[in-house]
Amino acid sequence: MSLAQYADDEFFSPARIAETLRTTSEDICRTAGLSKDEVQGKDRVRSDKAQARLRELVETINKVEPRFGSALMAYAWYRSQPLPGFFGFTAMQLVKDGRADDVRDYIDAVDTGIHA
């Protein structure tokens, strides 16, 4: 899916992400590890922290979408599937803990045939 689909005025938008993933903006913010206060108003949702968290969520979903056939199924995986080698944590939990690079490395390893 195109990154532009998730953005408004060149910034990631919880509402646009939620629309694509058939959920709510509040759910997207929780999934990204953002509090309601951190995303209220255009200035706050455009902060470096909020944009980084939303970008990591979108990048991870986009990376696995081809494997699952849809963004919605990729989102379900992101939220619920424990990753081997990460003590039962899901991609969502790892990204919220600042470990998005580990998740992307794991996905790359699986895609190349190396199992974690």
N, CA, C and O atoms as a Tinker XYZ file with bonds, in Angstrom:
   464  protein
     1  N      0.830000   -1.173000    0.000000    73     2
     2  CA     0.000000    0.000000    0.000000    64     1     3
     3  C      0.880000    1.245000    0.000000    63     2     4     5
     4  O      1.950000    1.260000    0.609000    81     3
     5  N      0.439000    2.247000   -0.661000    73     3     6
     6  CA     1.199000    3.485000   -0.753000    64     5     7
     7  C      1.211000    4.217000    0.586000    63     6     8     9
     8  O      0.187000    4.313000    1.263000    81     7
     9  N      2.379000    4.728000    0.954000    73     7    10
    10  CA     2.467000    5.487000    2.201000    64     9    11
    11  C      1.584000    6.728000    2.156000    63    10    12    13
    12  O      1.066000    7.158000    3.186000    81    11
    13  N      1.411000    7.300000    0.975000    73    11    14
    14  CA     0.580000    8.502000    0.836000    64    13    15
    15  C     -0.864000    8.232000    1.256000    63    14    16    17
    16  O     -1.569000    9.152000    1.670000    81    15
    17  N     -1.300000    7.000000    1.154000    73    15    18
    18  CA    -2.668000    6.647000    1.545000    64    17    19
    19  C     -2.886000    6.869000    3.043000    63    18    20    21
    20  O     -4.016000    7.085000    3.482000    81    19
    21  N     -1.824000    6.818000    3.810000    73    19    22
    22  CA    -1.911000    6.954000    5.260000    64    21    23
    23  C     -1.664000    8.385000    5.748000    63    22    24    25
    24  O     -1.629000    8.631000    6.954000    81    23
    25  N     -1.495000    9.312000    4.831000    73    23    26
    26  CA    -1.064000   10.661000    5.215000    64    25    27
    27  C     -2.051000   11.737000    4.801000    63    26    28    29
    28  O     -2.835000   11.568000    3.868000    81    27
    29  N     -1.990000   12.837000    5.517000    73    27    30
    30  CA    -2.673000   14.089000    5.191000    64    29    31
    31  C     -1.617000   15.175000    5.225000    63    30    32    33
    32  O     -0.897000   15.309000    6.215000    81    31
    33  N     -1.514000   15.942000    4.174000    73    31    34
    34  CA    -0.547000   17.043000    4.120000    64    33    35
    35  C      0.866000   16.595000    4.494000    63    34    36    37
    36  O      1.568000   17.288000    5.230000    81    35
    37  N      1.276000   15.443000    3.988000    73    35    38
    38  CA     2.621000   14.910000    4.181000    64    37    39
    39  C      2.920000   14.448000    5.605000    63    38    40    41
    40  O      4.083000   14.234000    5.947000    81    39
    41  N      1.904000   14.292000    6.434000    73    39    42
    42  CA     2.073000   13.785000    7.791000    64    41    43
    43  C      1.181000   12.559000    7.954000    63    42    44    45
    44  O      0.062000   12.523000    7.443000    81    43
    45  N      1.685000   11.553000    8.670000    73    43    46
    46  CA     0.865000   10.380000    8.936000    64    45    47
    47  C     -0.332000   10.798000    9.769000    63    46    48    49
    48  O     -0.206000   11.554000   10.732000    81    47
    49  N     -1.485000   10.297000    9.387000    73    47    50
    50  CA    -2.744000   10.656000   10.034000    64    49    51
    51  C     -3.375000    9.425000   10.676000    63    50    52    53
    52  O     -3.667000    8.450000    9.984000    81    51
    53  N     -3.589000    9.458000   11.996000    73    51    54
    54  CA    -4.261000    8.323000   12.633000    64    53    55
    55  C     -5.615000    8.025000   11.991000    63    54    56    57
    56  O     -5.999000    6.861000   11.870000    81    55
    57  N     -6.333000    9.056000   11.583000    73    55    58
    58  CA    -7.645000    8.849000   10.965000    64    57    59
    59  C     -7.527000    8.131000    9.629000    63    58    60    61
    60  O     -8.322000    7.238000    9.337000    81    59
    61  N     -6.560000    8.502000    8.824000    73    59    62
    62  CA    -6.372000    7.850000    7.522000    64    61    63
    63  C     -5.898000    6.409000    7.698000    63    62    64    65
    64  O     -6.332000    5.515000    6.972000    81    63
    65  N     -5.014000    6.189000    8.658000    73    63    66
    66  CA    -4.555000    4.830000    8.937000    64    65    67
    67  C     -5.739000    3.983000    9.414000    63    66    68    69
    68  O     -5.928000    2.852000    8.967000    81    67
    69  N     -6.528000    4.546000   10.325000    73    67    70
    70  CA    -7.694000    3.840000   10.869000    64    69    71
    71  C     -8.701000    3.499000    9.770000    63    70    72    73
    72  O     -9.280000    2.413000    9.767000    81    71
    73  N     -8.903000    4.411000    8.859000    73    71    74
    74  CA    -9.839000    4.165000    7.760000    64    73    75
    75  C     -9.393000    2.958000    6.932000    63    74    76    77
    76  O    -10.207000    2.097000    6.597000    81    75
    77  N     -8.130000    2.898000    6.610000    73    75    78
    78  CA    -7.594000    1.794000    5.818000    64    77    79
    79  C     -7.689000    0.473000    6.577000    63    78    80    81
    80  O     -7.979000   -0.570000    5.991000    81    79
    81  N     -7.442000    0.526000    7.882000    73    79    82
    82  CA    -7.401000   -0.698000    8.681000    64    81    83
    83  C     -8.724000   -1.012000    9.369000    63    82    84    85
    84  O     -8.806000   -1.932000   10.183000    81    83
    85  N     -9.760000   -0.241000    9.037000    73    83    86
    86  CA   -11.132000   -0.480000    9.534000    64    85    87
    87  C    -11.194000   -0.523000   11.054000    63    86    88    89
    88  O    -11.733000   -1.453000   11.654000    81    87
    89  N    -10.629000    0.502000   11.648000    73    87    90
    90  CA   -10.655000    0.623000   13.102000    64    89    91
    91  C    -10.814000    2.101000   13.440000    63    90    92    93
    92  O    -11.199000    2.895000   12.582000    81    91
    93  N    -10.525000    2.471000   14.666000    73    91    94
    94  CA   -10.672000    3.859000   15.091000    64    93    95
    95  C     -9.307000    4.533000   15.233000    63    94    96    97
    96  O     -8.279000    3.869000   15.366000    81    95
    97  N     -9.324000    5.842000   15.202000    73    95    98
    98  CA    -8.086000    6.600000   15.423000    64    97    99
    99  C     -7.524000    6.305000   16.805000    63    98   100   101
   100  O     -6.309000    6.206000   16.978000    81    99
   101  N     -8.408000    6.164000   17.789000    73    99   102
   102  CA    -7.970000    5.873000   19.154000    64   101   103
   103  C     -7.249000    4.534000   19.213000    63   102   104   105
   104  O     -6.242000    4.393000   19.907000    81   103
   105  N     -7.770000    3.552000   18.481000    73   103   106
   106  CA    -7.137000    2.240000   18.446000    64   105   107
   107  C     -5.757000    2.332000   17.792000    63   106   108   109
   108  O     -4.800000    1.724000   18.271000    81   107
   109  N     -5.656000    3.079000   16.715000    73   107   110
   110  CA    -4.366000    3.259000   16.044000    64   109   111
   111  C     -3.372000    3.907000   16.996000    63   110   112   113
   112  O     -2.222000    3.475000   17.076000    81   111
   113  N     -3.792000    4.924000   17.710000    73   111   114
   114  CA    -2.892000    5.605000   18.642000    64   113   115
   115  C     -2.433000    4.664000   19.750000    63   114   116   117
   116  O     -1.250000    4.634000   20.088000    81   115
   117  N     -3.357000    3.897000   20.315000    73   115   118
   118  CA    -2.974000    2.915000   21.351000    64   117   119
   119  C     -1.995000    1.893000   20.782000    63   118   120   121
   120  O     -1.002000    1.545000   21.420000    81   119
   121  N     -2.290000    1.417000   19.573000    73   119   122
   122  CA    -1.432000    0.426000   18.927000    64   121   123
   123  C     -0.031000    0.974000   18.691000    63   122   124   125
   124  O      0.954000    0.239000   18.772000    81   123
   125  N      0.051000    2.269000   18.400000    73   123   126
   126  CA     1.350000    2.908000   18.161000    64   125   127
   127  C      2.034000    3.332000   19.457000    63   126   128   129
   128  O      3.173000    3.799000   19.433000    81   127
   129  N      1.351000    3.172000   20.579000    73   127   130
   130  CA     1.945000    3.551000   21.859000    64   129   131
   131  C      1.840000    5.034000   22.157000    63   130   132   133
   132  O      2.675000    5.595000   22.865000    81   131
   133  N      0.805000    5.666000   21.612000    73   131   134
   134  CA     0.593000    7.098000   21.826000    64   133   135
   135  C     -0.637000    7.320000   22.685000    63   134   136   137
   136  O     -1.660000    6.658000   22.510000    81   135
   137  N     -0.529000    8.256000   23.613000    73   135   138
   138  CA    -1.682000    8.583000   24.439000    64   137   139
   139  C     -2.597000    9.553000   23.698000    63   138   140   141
   140  O     -2.202000   10.179000   22.715000    81   139
   141  N     -3.800000    9.660000   24.183000    73   139   142
   142  CA    -4.773000   10.578000   23.588000    64   141   143
   143  C     -4.239000   12.012000   23.578000    63   142   144   145
   144  O     -4.440000   12.750000   22.613000    81   143
   145  N     -3.561000   12.397000   24.653000    73   143   146
   146  CA    -3.008000   13.748000   24.748000    64   145   147
   147  C     -1.921000   14.009000   23.706000    63   146   148   149
   148  O     -1.759000   15.138000   23.243000    81   147
   149  N     -1.179000   12.963000   23.339000    73   147   150
   150  CA    -0.070000   13.133000   22.395000    64   149   151
   151  C     -0.526000   13.354000   20.955000    63   150   152   153
   152  O      0.275000   13.746000   20.107000    81   151
   153  N     -1.798000   13.109000   20.675000    73   151   154
   154  CA    -2.264000   13.245000   19.293000    64   153   155
   155  C     -3.435000   14.203000   19.133000    63   154   156   157
   156  O     -3.953000   14.363000   18.028000    81   155
   157  N     -3.862000   14.844000   20.219000    73   155   158
   158  CA    -4.959000   15.806000   20.091000    64   157   159
   159  C     -4.444000   17.076000   19.442000    63   158   160   161
   160  O     -3.492000   17.695000   19.917000    81   159
   161  N     -5.079000   17.447000   18.364000    73   159   162
   162  CA    -4.687000   18.651000   17.643000    64   161   163
   163  C     -3.618000   18.368000   16.616000    63   162   164   165
   164  O     -2.796000   17.466000   16.781000    81   163
   165  N     -3.638000   19.158000   15.541000    73   163   166
   166  CA    -2.691000   18.953000   14.442000    64   165   167
   167  C     -1.246000   19.108000   14.878000    63   166   168   169
   168  O     -0.382000   18.364000   14.413000    81   167
   169  N     -0.962000   20.056000   15.759000    73   167   170
   170  CA     0.424000   20.271000   16.173000    64   169   171
   171  C      0.985000   19.056000   16.910000    63   170   172   173
   172  O      2.135000   18.671000   16.699000    81   171
   173  N      0.172000   18.461000   17.766000    73   171   174
   174  CA     0.671000   17.321000   18.546000    64   173   175
   175  C      0.835000   16.072000   17.689000    63   174   176   177
   176  O      1.824000   15.354000   17.836000    81   175
   177  N     -0.107000   15.802000   16.803000    73   175   178
   178  CA     0.011000   14.612000   15.959000    64   177   179
   179  C      1.156000   14.762000   14.969000    63   178   180   181
   180  O      1.650000   13.767000   14.438000    81   179
   181  N      1.582000   15.994000   14.717000    73   179   182
   182  CA     2.711000   16.236000   13.814000    64   181   183
   183  C      4.044000   16.287000   14.553000    63   182   184   185
   184  O      5.076000   16.553000   13.937000    81   183
   185  N      4.041000   16.041000   15.846000    73   183   186
   186  CA     5.298000   16.042000   16.604000    64   185   187
   187  C      6.193000   14.915000   16.108000    63   186   188   189
   188  O      5.722000   13.941000   15.522000    81   187
   189  N      7.480000   15.063000   16.350000    73   187   190
   190  CA     8.442000   14.049000   15.909000    64   189   191
   191  C      8.118000   12.675000   16.497000    63   190   192   193
   192  O      8.185000   11.663000   15.799000    81   191
   193  N      7.768000   12.647000   17.781000    73   191   194
   194  CA     7.488000   11.370000   18.439000    64   193   195
   195  C      6.263000   10.696000   17.821000    63   194   196   197
   196  O      6.310000    9.513000   17.482000    81   195
   197  N      5.171000   11.442000   17.677000    73   195   198
   198  CA     3.942000   10.869000   17.131000    64   197   199
   199  C      4.163000   10.381000   15.703000    63   198   200   201
   200  O      3.718000    9.291000   15.343000    81   199
   201  N      4.841000   11.175000   14.897000    73   199   202
   202  CA     5.079000   10.783000   13.510000    64   201   203
   203  C      5.993000    9.560000   13.423000    63   202   204   205
   204  O      5.794000    8.695000   12.569000    81   203
   205  N      6.977000    9.489000   14.289000    73   203   206
   206  CA     7.882000    8.334000   14.288000    64   205   207
   207  C      7.121000    7.054000   14.629000    63   206   208   209
   208  O      7.300000    6.026000   13.975000    81   207
   209  N      6.280000    7.120000   15.646000    73   207   210
   210  CA     5.506000    5.940000   16.053000    64   209   211
   211  C      4.538000    5.505000   14.954000    63   210   212   213
   212  O      4.432000    4.315000   14.656000    81   211
   213  N      3.840000    6.453000   14.358000    73   211   214
   214  CA     2.904000    6.128000   13.282000    64   213   215
   215  C      3.649000    5.582000   12.064000    63   214   216   217
   216  O      3.179000    4.647000   11.416000    81   215
   217  N      4.801000    6.160000   11.756000    73   215   218
   218  CA     5.608000    5.687000   10.627000    64   217   219
   219  C      6.058000    4.253000   10.855000    63   218   220   221
   220  O      5.985000    3.431000    9.942000    81   219
   221  N      6.526000    3.940000   12.066000    73   219   222
   222  CA     6.976000    2.583000   12.366000    64   221   223
   223  C      5.836000    1.574000   12.222000    63   222   224   225
   224  O      6.037000    0.477000   11.701000    81   223
   225  N      4.660000    1.940000   12.677000    73   223   226
   226  CA     3.500000    1.068000   12.541000    64   225   227
   227  C      3.201000    0.820000   11.061000    63   226   228   229
   228  O      3.043000   -0.328000   10.644000    81   227
   229  N      3.124000    1.886000   10.273000    73   227   230
   230  CA     2.809000    1.780000    8.851000    64   229   231
   231  C      3.894000    1.009000    8.097000    63   230   232   233
   232  O      3.578000    0.156000    7.267000    81   231
   233  N      5.157000    1.296000    8.374000    73   231   234
   234  CA     6.245000    0.591000    7.688000    64   233   235
   235  C      6.196000   -0.907000    7.965000    63   234   236   237
   236  O      6.409000   -1.714000    7.061000    81   235
   237  N      5.920000   -1.275000    9.194000    73   235   238
   238  CA     5.871000   -2.686000    9.552000    64   237   239
   239  C      4.701000   -3.378000    8.856000    63   238   240   241
   240  O      4.856000   -4.473000    8.314000    81   239
   241  N      3.554000   -2.751000    8.873000    73   239   242
   242  CA     2.386000   -3.336000    8.205000    64   241   243
   243  C      2.637000   -3.455000    6.701000    63   242   244   245
   244  O      2.325000   -4.484000    6.102000    81   243
   245  N      3.191000   -2.425000    6.098000    73   243   246
   246  CA     3.491000   -2.477000    4.666000    64   245   247
   247  C      4.489000   -3.584000    4.343000    63   246   248   249
   248  O      4.402000   -4.212000    3.288000    81   247
   249  N      5.417000   -3.818000    5.228000    73   247   250
   250  CA     6.462000   -4.825000    4.992000    64   249   251
   251  C      5.882000   -6.238000    4.967000    63   250   252   253
   252  O      6.363000   -7.083000    4.212000    81   251
   253  N      4.855000   -6.510000    5.780000    73   251   254
   254  CA     4.288000   -7.858000    5.834000    64   253   255
   255  C      2.990000   -8.007000    5.034000    63   254   256   257
   256  O      2.488000   -9.119000    4.873000    81   255
   257  N      2.457000   -6.919000    4.544000    73   255   258
   258  CA     1.189000   -6.997000    3.800000    64   257   259
   259  C      1.233000   -7.993000    2.635000    63   258   260   261
   260  O      0.277000   -8.749000    2.462000    81   259
   261  N      2.298000   -8.023000    1.834000    73   259   262
   262  CA     2.322000   -8.998000    0.733000    64   261   263
   263  C      2.206000  -10.456000    1.228000    63   262   264   265
   264  O      1.629000  -11.301000    0.543000    81   263
   265  N      2.737000  -10.730000    2.371000    73   263   266
   266  CA     2.683000  -12.083000    2.935000    64   265   267
   267  C      1.253000  -12.468000    3.310000    63   266   268   269
   268  O      0.867000  -13.627000    3.165000    81   267
   269  N      0.472000  -11.510000    3.788000    73   267   270
   270  CA    -0.875000  -11.802000    4.274000    64   269   271
   271  C     -1.979000  -11.463000    3.279000    63   270   272   273
   272  O     -3.120000  -11.887000    3.460000    81   271
   273  N     -1.664000  -10.715000    2.245000    73   271   274
   274  CA    -2.643000  -10.431000    1.205000    64   273   275
   275  C     -3.485000   -9.194000    1.409000    63   274   276   277
   276  O     -4.195000   -8.773000    0.496000    81   275
   277  N     -3.421000   -8.602000    2.587000    73   275   278
   278  CA    -4.165000   -7.363000    2.820000    64   277   279
   279  C     -3.575000   -6.630000    4.023000    63   278   280   281
   280  O     -2.944000   -7.224000    4.896000    81   279
   281  N     -3.803000   -5.334000    4.033000    73   279   282
   282  CA    -3.337000   -4.525000    5.162000    64   281   283
   283  C     -4.073000   -4.926000    6.439000    63   282   284   285
   284  O     -3.491000   -4.916000    7.524000    81   283
   285  N     -5.335000   -5.275000    6.310000    73   283   286
   286  CA    -6.124000   -5.654000    7.473000    64   285   287
   287  C     -5.579000   -6.925000    8.132000    63   286   288   289
   288  O     -5.485000   -7.000000    9.357000    81   287
   289  N     -5.224000   -7.915000    7.323000    73   287   290
   290  CA    -4.647000   -9.144000    7.879000    64   289   291
   291  C     -3.249000   -8.881000    8.449000    63   290   292   293
   292  O     -2.872000   -9.456000    9.469000    81   291
   293  N     -2.490000   -8.016000    7.790000    73   291   294
   294  CA    -1.162000   -7.658000    8.298000    64   293   295
   295  C     -1.289000   -6.953000    9.656000    63   294   296   297
   296  O     -0.473000   -7.174000   10.551000    81   295
   297  N     -2.302000   -6.114000    9.802000    73   295   298
   298  CA    -2.545000   -5.416000   11.067000    64   297   299
   299  C     -2.910000   -6.416000   12.165000    63   298   300   301
   300  O     -2.457000   -6.283000   13.302000    81   299
   301  N     -3.714000   -7.399000   11.831000    73   299   302
   302  CA    -4.074000   -8.429000   12.812000    64   301   303
   303  C     -2.825000   -9.184000   13.272000    63   302   304   305
   304  O     -2.657000   -9.447000   14.463000    81   303
   305  N     -1.950000   -9.529000   12.324000    73   303   306
   306  CA    -0.682000  -10.189000   12.674000    64   305   307
   307  C      0.142000   -9.289000   13.590000    63   306   308   309
   308  O      0.651000   -9.739000   14.617000    81   307
   309  N      0.269000   -8.033000   13.221000    73   307   310
   310  CA     1.064000   -7.049000   13.956000    64   309   311
   311  C      0.638000   -6.987000   15.420000    63   310   312   313
   312  O      1.478000   -6.911000   16.318000    81   311
   313  N     -0.658000   -7.021000   15.650000    73   311   314
   314  CA    -1.193000   -6.873000   17.003000    64   313   315
   315  C     -1.210000   -8.162000   17.807000    63   314   316   317
   316  O     -1.137000   -8.114000   19.035000    81   315
   317  N     -1.304000   -9.323000   17.147000    73   315   318
   318  CA    -1.621000  -10.518000   17.922000    64   317   319
   319  C     -0.647000  -11.682000   17.840000    63   318   320   321
   320  O     -0.676000  -12.554000   18.709000    81   319
   321  N      0.210000  -11.729000   16.837000    73   319   322
   322  CA     1.069000  -12.904000   16.660000    64   321   323
   323  C      2.384000  -12.768000   17.428000    63   322   324   325
   324  O      3.197000  -11.900000   17.110000    81   323
   325  N      2.599000  -13.613000   18.434000    73   323   326
   326  CA     3.891000  -13.588000   19.135000    64   325   327
   327  C      5.011000  -13.970000   18.163000    63   326   328   329
   328  O      4.861000  -14.887000   17.354000    81   327
   329  N      6.119000  -13.262000   18.254000    73   327   330
   330  CA     7.245000  -13.519000   17.360000    64   329   331
   331  C      8.238000  -14.469000   18.025000    63   330   332   333
   332  O      8.674000  -14.225000   19.151000    81   331
   333  N      8.596000  -15.550000   17.332000    73   331   334
   334  CA     9.593000  -16.469000   17.887000    64   333   335
   335  C     10.908000  -15.729000   18.141000    63   334   336   337
   336  O     11.346000  -14.911000   17.332000    81   335
   337  N     11.512000  -16.031000   19.264000    73   335   338
   338  CA    12.789000  -15.413000   19.603000    64   337   339
   339  C     12.659000  -14.101000   20.350000    63   338   340   341
   340  O     13.664000  -13.485000   20.704000    81   339
   341  N     11.416000  -13.662000   20.596000    73   339   342
   342  CA    11.203000  -12.395000   21.305000    64   341   343
   343  C     10.335000  -12.603000   22.546000    63   342   344   345
   344  O      9.541000  -11.735000   22.910000    81   343
   345  N     10.495000  -13.757000   23.188000    73   343   346
   346  CA     9.837000  -14.052000   24.467000    64   345   347
   347  C      8.324000  -13.867000   24.422000    63   346   348   349
   348  O      7.714000  -13.460000   25.411000    81   347
   349  N      7.721000  -14.166000   23.274000    73   347   350
   350  CA     6.267000  -14.094000   23.157000    64   349   351
   351  C      5.715000  -12.713000   22.888000    63   350   352   353
   352  O      4.497000  -12.531000   22.879000    81   351
   353  N      6.571000  -11.738000   22.670000    73   351   354
   354  CA     6.083000  -10.395000   22.367000    64   353   355
   355  C      5.622000  -10.316000   20.916000    63   354   356   357
   356  O      6.170000  -10.985000   20.040000    81   355
   357  N      4.620000   -9.499000   20.677000    73   355   358
   358  CA     4.129000   -9.256000   19.323000    64   357   359
   359  C      4.926000   -8.122000   18.692000    63   358   360   361
   360  O      5.663000   -7.409000   19.373000    81   359
   361  N      4.767000   -7.967000   17.387000    73   359   362
   362  CA     5.410000   -6.845000   16.703000    64   361   363
   363  C      4.951000   -5.534000   17.322000    63   362   364   365
   364  O      5.760000   -4.627000   17.520000    81   363
   365  N      3.674000   -5.423000   17.629000    73   363   366
   366  CA     3.138000   -4.202000   18.237000    64   365   367
   367  C      3.853000   -3.891000   19.554000    63   366   368   369
   368  O      4.262000   -2.752000   19.781000    81   367
   369  N      4.002000   -4.879000   20.408000    73   367   370
   370  CA     4.650000   -4.651000   21.701000    64   369   371
   371  C      6.103000   -4.237000   21.523000    63   370   372   373
   372  O      6.594000   -3.364000   22.239000    81   371
   373  N      6.786000   -4.851000   20.582000    73   371   374
   374  CA     8.189000   -4.510000   20.344000    64   373   375
   375  C      8.329000   -3.097000   19.784000    63   374   376   377
   376  O      9.207000   -2.346000   20.208000    81   375
   377  N      7.477000   -2.735000   18.843000    73   375   378
   378  CA     7.534000   -1.385000   18.267000    64   377   379
   379  C      7.238000   -0.349000   19.342000    63   378   380   381
   380  O      7.907000    0.681000   19.410000    81   379
   381  N      6.241000   -0.612000   20.182000    73   379   382
   382  CA     5.917000    0.316000   21.276000    64   381   383
   383  C      7.101000    0.501000   22.231000    63   382   384   385
   384  O      7.255000    1.558000   22.842000    81   383
   385  N      7.933000   -0.538000   22.350000    73   383   386
   386  CA     9.105000   -0.481000   23.226000    64   385   387
   387  C     10.338000    0.070000   22.519000    63   386   388   389
   388  O     11.447000   -0.009000   23.047000    81   387
   389  N     10.147000    0.626000   21.325000    73   387   390
   390  CA    11.267000    1.224000   20.605000    64   389   391
   391  C     12.122000    0.227000   19.844000    63   390   392   393
   392  O     13.274000    0.517000   19.518000    81   391
   393  N     11.570000   -0.947000   19.556000    73   391   394
   394  CA    12.344000   -1.997000   18.893000    64   393   395
   395  C     11.855000   -2.269000   17.465000    63   394   396   397
   396  O     11.871000   -3.413000   17.009000    81   395
   397  N     11.427000   -1.233000   16.773000    73   395   398
   398  CA    10.936000   -1.381000   15.399000    64   397   399
   399  C     12.010000   -1.966000   14.486000    63   398   400   401
   400  O     11.700000   -2.764000   13.601000    81   399
   401  N     13.261000   -1.581000   14.691000    73   399   402
   402  CA    14.344000   -2.120000   13.870000    64   401   403
   403  C     14.471000   -3.634000   14.046000    63   402   404   405
   404  O     14.733000   -4.355000   13.083000    81   403
   405  N     14.283000   -4.111000   15.280000    73   403   406
   406  CA    14.344000   -5.555000   15.527000    64   405   407
   407  C     13.219000   -6.280000   14.784000    63   406   408   409
   408  O     13.425000   -7.366000   14.243000    81   407
   409  N     12.044000   -5.678000   14.764000    73   407   410
   410  CA    10.911000   -6.285000   14.071000    64   409   411
   411  C     11.183000   -6.339000   12.574000    63   410   412   413
   412  O     10.958000   -7.370000   11.940000    81   411
   413  N     11.662000   -5.245000   12.008000    73   411   414
   414  CA    11.956000   -5.231000   10.570000    64   413   415
   415  C     13.079000   -6.221000   10.233000    63   414   416   417
   416  O     13.028000   -6.878000    9.194000    81   415
   417  N     14.077000   -6.331000   11.090000    73   415   418
   418  CA    15.152000   -7.306000   10.868000    64   417   419
   419  C     14.605000   -8.735000   10.920000    63   418   420   421
   420  O     15.001000   -9.587000   10.124000    81   419
   421  N     13.700000   -8.988000   11.857000    73   419   422
   422  CA    13.065000  -10.301000   11.963000    64   421   423
   423  C     12.295000  -10.625000   10.680000    63   422   424   425
   424  O     12.416000  -11.724000   10.138000    81   423
   425  N     11.507000   -9.666000   10.202000    73   423   426
   426  CA    10.723000   -9.868000    8.976000    64   425   427
   427  C     11.658000  -10.138000    7.793000    63   426   428   429
   428  O     11.407000  -11.039000    6.993000    81   427
   429  N     12.728000   -9.363000    7.687000    73   427   430
   430  CA    13.699000   -9.568000    6.608000    64   429   431
   431  C     14.319000  -10.967000    6.690000    63   430   432   433
   432  O     14.503000  -11.635000    5.672000    81   431
   433  N     14.636000  -11.399000    7.909000    73   431   434
   434  CA    15.238000  -12.724000    8.082000    64   433   435
   435  C     14.255000  -13.820000    7.663000    63   434   436   437
   436  O     14.644000  -14.775000    6.991000    81   435
   437  N     13.014000  -13.691000    8.047000    73   435   438
   438  CA    12.007000  -14.682000    7.665000    64   437   439
   439  C     11.817000  -14.663000    6.150000    63   438   440   441
   440  O     11.708000  -15.717000    5.524000    81   439
   441  N     11.777000  -13.484000    5.567000    73   439   442
   442  CA    11.581000  -13.369000    4.110000    64   441   443
   443  C     12.730000  -13.975000    3.313000    63   442   444   445
   444  O     12.528000  -14.430000    2.187000    81   443
   445  N     13.928000  -13.986000    3.882000    73   443   446
   446  CA    15.072000  -14.559000    3.175000    64   445   447
   447  C     15.272000  -16.027000    3.511000    63   446   448   449
   448  O     16.208000  -16.658000    3.020000    81   447
   449  N     14.394000  -16.573000    4.349000    73   447   450
   450  CA    14.473000  -18.000000    4.661000    64   449   451
   451  C     15.215000  -18.333000    5.936000    63   450   452   453
   452  O     15.369000  -19.505000    6.279000    81   451
   453  N     15.675000  -17.320000    6.638000    73   451   454
   454  CA    16.339000  -17.524000    7.917000    64   453   455
   455  C     15.257000  -17.432000    8.998000    63   454   456   457
   456  O     14.595000  -16.401000    9.117000    81   455
   457  N     15.077000  -18.454000    9.756000    73   455   458
   458  CA    14.034000  -18.434000   10.776000    64   457   459
   459  C     14.603000  -18.005000   12.115000    63   458   460   461
   460  O     15.646000  -18.493000   12.549000    81   459
   461  N     13.902000  -17.089000   12.762000    73   459   462
   462  CA    14.369000  -16.556000   14.044000    64   461   463
   463  C     14.171000  -17.577000   15.143000    63   462   464
   464  O     14.504000  -17.313000   16.299000    81   463
